[in-house]
């Protein structure tokens, strides 16, 4: 999840697993989501459950790599990449 963009199919599957775990139910059951997914992904300090939004998290990690590459060009690991 940190160096490459997650393919859309993998991202969708991860979100599906998160939601199914949180709200329960089987593959043929639909449960009611009592709160929005956006609320669930809020930090605990702001009233959410602190779950990570996979797409936003992957974008943030990619940005972190890009920033590190720009600021550490002379280091060995940056030259290897």
KEKE-3310 file (N, C-alpha, C; in steps of 0.2 Angstrom, whole numbers, plus 5000, padded with zeros to 4 digits):
npx = (5004:5011:5021:5016:5002:4987:4978:4961:4952:4957:4957:4943:4939:4946:4939:4926:4928:4931:4919:4910:4915:4913:4899:4894:4885:4882:4888:4876:4867:4860:4864:4859:4867:4870:4877:4886:4900:4910:4909:4913:4926:4932:4943:4945:4945:4937:4924:4923:4927:4940:4944:4954:4953:4955:4958:4962:4972:4982:4985:4991:5002:5009:5012:5020:5031:5035:5039:5049:5058:5061:5068:5079:5088:5102:5104:5107:5096:5087:5093:5093:5080)
npy = (4994:5006:5010:5008:5012:5006:4994:4997:4986:4979:4988:4990:4977:4977:4987:4982:4971:4977:4984:4973:4966:4976:4978:4966:4951:4940:4934:4934:4942:4958:4971:4985:5000:5010:5022:5034:5029:5038:5044:5033:5032:5043:5050:5044:5054:5063:5057:5046:5029:5027:5020:5017:5025:5017:5022:5035:5034:5026:5036:5046:5039:5037:5050:5053:5045:5051:5064:5061:5055:5067:5075:5067:5064:5060:5049:5031:5022:5030:5032:5019:5017)
npz = (5000:5000:4990:4978:4968:4973:4964:4957:4959:4969:4979:4980:4985:4997:5004:5004:5012:5024:5027:5028:5038:5049:5049:5048:5043:5029:5012:5005:5012:5016:5026:5037:5036:5049:5051:5041:5029:5029:5041:5049:5046:5052:5064:5080:5090:5085:5085:5077:5071:5068:5057:5043:5027:5013:5000:5002:5011:5004:4994:5002:5007:4995:4992:5002:4999:4987:4992:5001:4991:4984:4993:4997:4988:4986:4994:4996:4995:4988:4976:4971:4969)
capx = (5000:5014:5025:5012:4995:4983:4973:4954:4949:4960:4954:4936:4939:4948:4934:4921:4930:4931:4912:4907:4917:4910:4892:4892:4881:4886:4888:4869:4863:4861:4863:4858:4873:4867:4881:4890:4906:4914:4909:4917:4933:4934:4947:4941:4944:4931:4918:4923:4930:4947:4946:4957:4950:4960:4961:4965:4978:4987:4987:4995:5008:5012:5014:5026:5037:5037:5042:5056:5063:5064:5072:5084:5091:5109:5105:5108:5089:5084:5097:5091:5073)
capy = (5000:5012:5012:5007:5013:5000:4993:4998:4980:4977:4993:4989:4971:4979:4991:4977:4966:4981:4985:4967:4965:4980:4978:4959:4948:4935:4937:4935:4946:4965:4974:4992:5004:5015:5028:5034:5026:5044:5045:5028:5033:5049:5049:5043:5060:5067:5053:5041:5023:5028:5016:5020:5025:5014:5026:5041:5031:5025:5042:5049:5035:5038:5057:5053:5042:5056:5069:5058:5055:5073:5078:5063:5062:5058:5043:5025:5020:5034:5030:5012:5018)
capz = (5000:5001:4985:4971:4968:4974:4959:4959:4961:4976:4984:4981:4989:5004:5007:5005:5018:5030:5028:5030:5045:5053:5049:5048:5037:5024:5005:5002:5017:5016:5033:5037:5038:5053:5050:5035:5029:5030:5049:5052:5044:5056:5069:5086:5094:5081:5085:5072:5073:5067:5052:5037:5020:5009:4994:5004:5014:4999:4991:5007:5007:4989:4993:5007:4996:4983:4996:5003:4985:4982:4998:4999:4981:4986:4998:4992:4993:4983:4969:4969:4966)
cpx = (5004:5018:5021:5005:4991:4978:4966:4951:4951:4957:4947:4935:4940:4942:4928:4922:4929:4923:4908:4909:4913:4903:4889:4888:4885:4885:4881:4864:4865:4860:4862:4864:4870:4871:4885:4897:4911:4914:4913:4924:4936:4939:4943:4940:4939:4925:4918:4926:4937:4949:4949:4953:4956:4963:4965:4972:4984:4989:4992:5002:5012:5015:5020:5032:5040:5041:5049:5061:5066:5069:5078:5087:5098:5109:5104:5101:5086:5087:5094:5084:5073)
cpy = (5006:5014:5012:5009:5007:4999:4994:4992:4978:4982:4992:4982:4973:4982:4986:4973:4971:4982:4979:4965:4969:4979:4971:4957:4944:4938:4938:4939:4953:4968:4982:4995:5010:5022:5028:5031:5032:5045:5039:5029:5040:5046:5048:5049:5064:5063:5048:5034:5023:5023:5020:5020:5023:5018:5032:5039:5030:5031:5046:5046:5036:5045:5057:5050:5048:5062:5067:5057:5062:5076:5073:5060:5058:5051:5037:5023:5024:5033:5024:5013:5022)
cpz = (5000:4995:4978:4973:4968:4968:4961:4962:4968:4981:4985:4986:4996:5008:5008:5011:5024:5032:5031:5037:5050:5054:5049:5042:5032:5017:5002:5007:5016:5023:5032:5040:5042:5053:5043:5035:5031:5038:5052:5051:5048:5061:5076:5090:5091:5081:5080:5075:5072:5061:5046:5031:5016:5004:4997:5007:5009:4995:4995:5007:5001:4989:4997:5004:4991:4986:4998:4997:4983:4987:5000:4993:4982:4990:4993:4990:4988:4976:4967:4966:4960)
residu = (UNK:UNK:UNK:UNK:UNK:UNK:UNK:UNK:UNK:UNK:UNK:UNK:UNK:UNK:UNK:UNK:UNK:UNK:UNK:UNK:UNK:UNK:UNK:UNK:UNK:UNK:UNK:UNK:UNK:UNK:UNK:UNK:UNK:UNK:UNK:UNK:UNK:UNK:UNK:UNK:UNK:UNK:UNK:UNK:UNK:UNK:UNK:UNK:UNK:UNK:UNK:UNK:UNK:UNK:UNK:UNK:UNK:UNK:UNK:UNK:UNK:UNK:UNK:UNK:UNK:UNK:UNK:UNK:UNK:UNK:UNK:UNK:UNK:UNK:UNK:UNK:UNK:UNK:UNK:UNK:UNK)
# end
